[in-house]
């Protein structure tokens, strides 16, 4: 099995969120997840959805703010162990090129 997630954790503020986002990302280190932070959120990958949910909760709780907005989208591939990179590889194979602009 492979579970993937897209996680966005942010304080509701008008100032920079970088320090709070860093706290959320740092909290992921305590979990058995692979992750990659992007400008819009963090991609998570684990053996099962329970680990993705646990890591997301820890990231949410790591942000010390009066109000925190968290979004989590999960793809729970229960009959496949293919990593998330395989999804990108499949799209790039169809395109015949990398799935990004230069």
N, C-alpha and C positions, 0 to 999 in steps of 0.2 A: 504494500500500500504506500501511497504518497499523498500527503496533504499539502496544499499550497495556500498561501494567503496573501492578500494585499492589505497592509495595515497603515493607517494614518492616525497619529496621535498628536494633538496640538492643544495648547492652552488657548482660551479665547482671550486674545490680547491684541493691542495695536502695535506693540513693540516687537522686537526680534524674538522669534521662537527657537532659535538655534540651540540655546543652552537646554531648554526643556526637551526638544527633540533628541538632543544628545543623551539626556537622562533616560528617555524612553528606549533608545537604541541600546544603551549600555545595559539595561535590564534584560535584554534578550540573551546576554552571555550566560545567564544562569540556566538556560533551557537548551534542550537538544534540538535546536533549529539552525538551519543555514539561513542567512539573510543577506540582502543587498538593499542598501538605502538609495533611493532615487530622489529627484527634486519634489516629487509628489507624494511619496510614501515609501514604505519598506516592504519588499517581497520576502515572504517567509516560506520555508520548506521544511517538513518534518516527516517522520514515519507515519504519524497518525494525526487526526484532527484535534485530539485532546491536547497534544503538545502545542499545536498552533494556538488554540484557545488560551492555554495557560500562559504562554509567552506574551500573547496580546494583552491579557489582563495585567500581567506584571508591567508591561510597557505603559499601559494606561495609569496604573497606580504610581509609577515612578515620577509622573509629572506633578509637581507640587504647585498647584494653581487653584484659584477659587472656582474655576470652571474649566473643564477639559472636554474636548470633542474628539471622539474616537470612532473610526470607521474600520470595519474588518469584513473583507470578502473572502470566502473560503471555497476552494475547489478540493473536495475530498475524493480522490481517485481510489476507490475501494477495491478495484480489480486490476490495478496496474501499479508497478513500482517505478515507472518511468519518471525521471527527474524533471523539474520545470524547464530546464534547458532544452529538453527534447521537444517541447511545444514550439519553442523559437526555432529550433533546427528544422522542424517540419514546415513551418511557414517559409523559412529561407530556402528550403528545397523547392517549394512551389514557386517562389519568386525567381529563383536562380541567382540570387544575390543576397547580401546582408539586408536585414529588415530595419534599416536606418538610413538616414540621409548622410551625405558626406559634408 
